[in-house]
Amino acid sequence: MQKYQTKFKERVKKLLNEWKEGVVNEDQLYRFLHSVAGTAASIGLPSYSEIAKNKLNQLKNDTNDSWSYEELVTSYIGEFIEDQAINEVEVGLVSAVSAEKDETIPVVLVIDDDIDFVTYVKEGLESRGFMVLAAVTAEKGLDLFLEQRPNCVILDYLLPGVKGFELLQSIITRAISEFIPVLMVTAVAAKEVRLEAYKLGISDYIIKPIDCEELEIRINNRLRIQTVVQYSIMTDELTGAYTRRYLNIEGNKQVNQFKRTKQPLSIVMLDLDYFKNVNDTYGHSAGDIVLSRFAAVISDLKRDYDRFFRLGGEEFLLILPNTSGNEANKVINRIRNHFSKEVFRSDEKEFVVTFSSGIAEMNNQINKMTTLIEQADQALYAAKKGGRNRSVVYEELGVVMSSRTIYISIIDDDEVLRRILFDRIDELSSIQLSIKVNTFKDGEAFLESNWYKAREKHLVILDRIMPKMDGLEVLAKLRTNYPENEVMVLMLTGRKQEQEIVKALELGADDYLTKPFKVDEVIARIKRLIKRSLL
């Protein structure tokens, strides 16, 4: 503990010497006192902490907003200067620590401008088996969070140039979606600050001084809950594979890792061939057995650090780190040979199931996992068109890939509007993009038609108010019965009430337009949807 006390006093002395050269404003003084109040007691200097807390209370009632050095000595910092143990030395900043994560070691990100506190927590937690990433600025802390995806974040309320809540709001949406606990460790004990922090979603609010042993217990408690929640929500119950929700998290992580290490990375889209026939012929129970066994075969043959996901129905995805496209092809062919030997039985009938796959390898021109997935999906499309029960590597497709087809359905009881939209949308077809447009006067006619093409891309332009079946009813059936990643929905509504729009978005509409609108506006929106999500 002595070394922490010495470094702390050195830093205080250095700062007070710097203040001799000019005027100190209220924010600078507040941050200094706040830092001392929080850190000193944690490293065995409770008298420093008590002095700082008293001075913080004094500052609340002070009408001044700046002080000369002499005024500071008289009113606020004299007692610190009297401590003769403080020596004049140069103190360097603690830089943010970065390291490649060992997947078995919990990673804690500490964001605090108090260098002594960061050092104390870092060494205390690392001696207890954690890996600690440290940042002394909000900007660096956010960068580390996005790049490293820690298991836990420790954050102070006050940081240079930004309040803790502002930083927290930048992190909280990602942290909540990834079930990463956020602990606020601060000297600020005010009830209103504490309540606001909890409202924003932090997991724990800890008043300095802290004890590393207690902090270890608190973190481990949160990580145990995190593990249970992640497994229950991010794991498919039938197959044990990860869900699409976790793919968003893991995909970003793998892309960032590729950018840092330049190690090869491939993904594989897998789809069971003629699976609908299995369900229709042998029943959904038999289909579930096939899905479960398929997942078990892949789980047995993949490496521990490969990631396996169920995207929906009979479609799966594999992330293969440190694997080129050609190597991935060999892996998948080995899995294919193994799975082809699986014999399934139903009502004394035997049958086998095959699968097709599309493979794509990461490169420096790709910045998002969605782009890589789209390439693998195109390769899978080629494998299906080529006869199924095979693998296709995207990089080897060359000019084989023909233009993609997008199926657009216009559902509106206004015949004139249907005709106008049909003509304008039909003009969007090109060599690279084939558009097939159909119109329907109501939702029932649409749903009873043969509008859906499996494994193709669709855009449904849907009126909100129609006879026979309400537009929201049609939307609900689309989201219940068809893959969301294949069917986009643009809702047209004459109602401007906020609750109507919210209801449509909650049911799964991808976009909406309020009537009356210009046709050019609809066309521009359709183009944007095609470019962003369908190609």
N, C-alpha and C positions, 0 to 999 in steps of 0.2 A: 504493500500500500504506500510505502514511503516514496517510491519513484513517481507514483501518480500525484502525490501531494507536491513534490518538488516541481514537476512539469507544470502543474496547475499554477503554482505561485510564480513561476517564471513567466507564464503567459500573462498573468494579471499585471505583473510589474512592467512587462513590455508595453502593454496597452496603456497603462497610466502614464508612462513616459511619453508615448505618442501624443497623448492629450495635452501635454505641456505646450505644444506648438500652436494651438488654436482654440476655437470655440467648439464645445460639445453640445449637440442638440438632444432633445428629449428622447428620440428613438434610440440613439446610441447609448445613452445612460440607462434606459430601460432594459435594453438587451444585455448590457453588461451585468446589471443587478440580477436580472432573470437567470442568466447563465450561472452566476456565482451561487445563487440561492438553490438551484437545482443540483449542481454538481458537487459542491464542497462537502455536503453531508455524506454523499455517497462514497467519498474517498477518505473519510475520517477527519474532516475539518468542519464540525458542526457549528463552531463559533462564527466562521465565515458565512455560513448559510443563514444563521440567525441575524447577523448584521445586515446582510443583503435583503432579507425579508422585511426587516424594519424600515430600511431605506426605500423599498418599493412602496410600502404603505405611506411613507412620507411624500414620495413622488406624486401620489395620487392627488394630494391636496396642494401641491406646489403650482402656482400660477405661471411660473417662468417656463419658457420653452427652449432656452439655451443658457449655458453657463461658461464662464471663463474657468481656467484651471484653478485659480485661487478660490473662486466661489465653490467649485466642486470639492476642494480639500476641506473647506469649512463645513459644508453641508452634507456631503455624501461619501467621499472616499478617504477621508483622513484616517479612519481606523484601519483601513487596509494598508496605507503607507507606513503606519507605525510598526507593522510586523517586519522586523529586521531580517527575517528568514528569506525574504523575497530578494533574489539576486537579479542583476541586469544581465540578461543573455538574449541571444537571438533564438526565436522559437519558430520552427518551420511548420507548415501546415501538414495535417494528416491527409494524404491523398486518398482518393477512392481506391479501394482494393478490388481488383478484378482477378478472377481465376476461373478455370474451367470447373464446372460443377461435377462432383461425384454424386451420381443419382441417389446413393444410399445415405448421404449426409444432408441433414436439413440446412437450408441456406436462409440466413436472416439478413435483411437489408436494414442498416441503421442510417437514418438521415437526421443529422443534428450538427449545428454549427459550433457546438461546444467540443473542442478538440479533446479535452481531457475526458469528457464523458464518453465520446466515441471510442477513445483508446481503452478506457476502463471496461466498457461493455464488450468491445471486440475481444480483448484478451480474456475476459471473464467467461464469455460464451464459448470461445474457441477451445478453452481449456476443458469445457464440458461437452465437447463433441460436435459443436455446430461449426459451419463455415459462415463467416461474417463478411458481408460486403459493406463498405462504409462510404458515405458521401457527406461532405460538409456544406453542400449547396443544394437548393431545391432542384435546380436544373440537372445536376449530375445524378441526384437521387432518382429523378424520373427516368433518365436515360438508363440507369442500371436496372430499374424495375422492368422497363420494356425489353431490355436485352437479356436479362438473366432469369426473369420469372422466379423470384425467390419464393420460399415457402411461407415466409412471415416478414412483415414490415414493422419496424420501430421508428416512430416519427415524433418530433417535438412540435409543440404548438407554434413556436416562433422560429423562423429561419431568415437568413439575410435576404432582404428584398421581397419576401413573400411571407404571408401569414400561413401557419400550419394548415388551416382549413382550406386555403386556396390550393395548396399542394395536395391535400387530402382529396379534394374534389377532382383533381386531375387523375388520381390513382384509384379512387374508390369504385368507379364503375367497372374498371377492369378487375380490381381485386375481388369485388363481390361476385362477378361472373365466374371467376376462377377459384372462388372459395379460399382466397388468401387472407388470413387474419391480419388486421392492422392494429397495432398497439400504440397508443399515444402516451409517451413518457415525458412529463413536463413538470415544471415548478409552479405552473399556474393552477391554483386550487379553486378558482371561482366556479360556483355552481352553474352559472349560465354558460360558461365555456365548456364545462364537462357535459352538460345536457346537450348542447349543440353538437359536440363531437359524437355522442352516442346516436343522435338523430341521423347523422351523416352515415353511420354504419360501422364505426370502429368497434373492434372486439373488446378492447380493454382500455381503461384510462388509469394511468399509474402516476402518482405524485412522487416527484423526487424528494428525498434521496431514495435510491433503490438498492436492493441487494441482489447480486447476480444469481445466487442460489434460488431465491424466490422468483426471479425473472425466468430462470430456466424452467421452473415448474409451471409457471403461467404459459410460457410458449409451448411446452410439451402438451399441456391440456388442450390448447387451441389446435395444435397439429393433429392430435388424436381425433378431435371432432371433424377437422378438415378431411382426414382420410376416410372416415365413415361416410361423410356427406358426398365426397367425390365419387366414392365407389358406388353408392346407391343411386346417384343421379347420372353419373357419367359412364355407367356400365350397363349394357343391354342385358336385360334379365334372362332372355332365352339363350343367347349365345355366349355371354360373358365377354363379348368384344366391347371396346369403348364405343361411345355414342358420337354422333355428329357434333354435339356440343363440345366435347373434349377435343375433337379434331381441330376446331378453331384455335384452341389454346396450344396444342402440341404442334400444329402446323406452323404457327408464327414462330414458335421456339426453334423448330428445325430449320426454317429459312434463315433466321438470325444466326444460328450456329454455322450454317453453310457459308454465310457472308464472312464470318470470322475465321473459320478454319480452312475453307476451300476444299474440304473433304467431300467426296462424291455423295450424292443423295438421290434416291429414286423412290417413286411411289407407284403402286399398282392398283388399278381398279379391277375388281373381280365381280362377275355376275353369273349366277347359276343359269345354265341353259334350259329353256323350256320349263321353267319352274312352275308357271301357271298350270301347265299340263299335269304336274305332280299333284297340285292341290285339287284340280278338277277330277282327276282319275282316282286318287287314293285318299283324298281328304286332307283337311288342314292339319290334322294331328300328325299325319305322315310327313307333311311339309315341314312342320316344326322339328321333327326328328332329323330330317335332312339338313336343315339349317344348323341345328345344334351340332351334328356330327361334322359338317363342313368346317365350322368354327373350331371344333376340337382338333381336327387334323392340322389346320393351319397353326393353331396355338402350340401343338406338339412339335412342329417342324420349324417354326420361326425361331430367331435368336431372342434372347431375353430383352435386348434393347430395341428390337423391332416393335412397331406399334400397329395394332390391328383394330379396325373400326367397322361397325355395321352402319351403313348410311341409310338403310331403310329397305324393307322387303328382302329381296334376295341379292342386294348389292352391298359389296364390302370394299374396304380400302386397306392397303398395307403401306406403311412408311418404313423404308429400309435405309437407315443411315449407313454411311461408309460403303455404299453399294452403287456400282455403275448400272446403266441400263442393261447392258449385256449380262452382267452378273445377276441382276434381278430376274432376267428371263430364265436363266438356269435354275434359280431358286423356285420360280413358279412352275417350271416344267417338272421339277422333282415333286412338288406338291400335287401337280395334276396327275402324275403317274400313280402316286399313292392314293389319291382320292378316287381314281377310276376303278380301283379294286374294291371299293366299298360297295357292298350289296345290301340294298334295303328291302324290307319285306312288309307287305300289307295284305291282309286277308289271303294269306298263302300265295300271294303273287310276289315275284322278285323283280326289282328294277334297279338300274344304276343311273347316276346323274353326273353330268360333266359341267365344266364352267369355262367361260371365256375371260380373257384379261387384257387390259391395256396398260402399257408401261411408259412412264415418262421420267427423264433424268433432269435434275436441276442444273441450271447454268447461270452465268453472270448476268444475262439479260432478263432473268425472271426475278421479280421483287416480291411476289405474293404467292402463297400456297394455292390460292384459287386458280391462278394461271396454270400452275403445274397440274392441278386436278383436271382442268379443262383439257389439257393436252392428253392426259391419261384417258380421259373420257372419249376423246376422239379416236384414240388408238383402240379402245374397247369397242367403239362403234364399228371400226374397220374389222376387228376380229369377228364380230357378230355377222357383219355383211359377208365376210369371207368364209362362212360355213360353221362358225362356233367351234367350241372345244379346242381353242388355240390361243396363243398370246401374240400380240403385236406391239412392237416398240415404236413409240411416236417418232423418234429421230430417224427411223428407217422407212417412214411412210413416203417421204419425198412428195412427188406430185400425185400420188395415188389417191389422196383424200380429195373427194369432189366437194362441191359447194354444200354447205349445210342447209337443211330445210327447216323453216320455222312455220308452224301451223298457227294461224291467227283466227280466232272465232269472235264474231261481233254479235252480241246478244242485246237487242233493243227493240221495243215495240214500235218505234218510229221508223216507218219504211224509208222515208226520205233520208234520214240520218244514216241508216244502214247502207243505203246506196252510195252516199257521198263518201263515207269512210271506206267502203269496199274499193271504190275507184282509186282513192288517194293511196291507200295502203298497198294495193296491188302494184302501184308504180315503183315501190321500194325494192322490188326484186332486182338482182344483179347476177353477174357471173359467179360471185363468191357467196351470194345469199339467195336462196330460193324461198319465196313466201307463198304459202297456200292459204287463201282466205275463204272462210265460209261465214254466212250470216244466218241468224236465227231470230224469229220474232218473239220468242219467250224462252224461259229457262227450261221448261219441260221438253220442248222440241230439241233443245241443245243437248240435254242429258240423255235423251233417248236415241240420239244420233250416234254415228260411229266417229265422233270427233277426235277421240284420244288415240294417239299412236305411241305405243310403248317405246321408251328410250329415245323419244324425240323431244324437241323443245316446242312449247306452246305458249301463246299469249292470249288470254281471254279478256276481251273488252266487255264489261258487264254493266248494264244499266241497273240502278238501285231500285227503281219502282217499275214493276211490270205486272201484267195480269197473270193469273194462275199461280205463279211462283215468284215470291219476292227475291230480289237480287241477293240479299243477305243469305237467304236459304240456299240459293245456288252456290254462293261462295263457301258456305259451311260444308256442303256436300263435296265440293272440289278439294277442300283441305282435308277432309276425312278420308276420301277414297282414292286420291291420286298423289303421286310424289310431288312435294312442294318444290323440289329443285328442278322439276321438269315443266311446271305450270306456273306462269306468272299471271297475276290478275290486276287489271287496271279498272277501277270502279268509277262509273260515271253517275253523278248524283245531282239532283236539283235542290237538295236540302243543304242549307249552309250551317245548320246547327252543329255545334262542336261535338255533341254526343253521337250524332250520326256518323261523322267522320271517324271518331274514336272507335265506334262499334265495328266499322268496316276494317279498320287497321287491326283491331284485336282479333277479328276472325281470320286475318291473314292476307288482306289485300296488300299488294306491293306498292300501289300508288292510287291516287284518286284525282278526279277533276270535277269541278262544280259547274253545272249548267247555269246559264248559257256560256258556251266557250267557242273560241275560234277553232275551225278545223285544223288550221296550221299549228295551233298549240297542241292539239291531240297528236298530230303527226310527229311533232318535235319530241313529245313525251314518249311516244312509241319508239322512235329512233334511239332515244337515250336508254330506254329499258332493254332494247335489243343489244346495244353496244355494251352495257354494263353487266347484264346478267344472263343473257341467252346465248351469246356466242362463246 
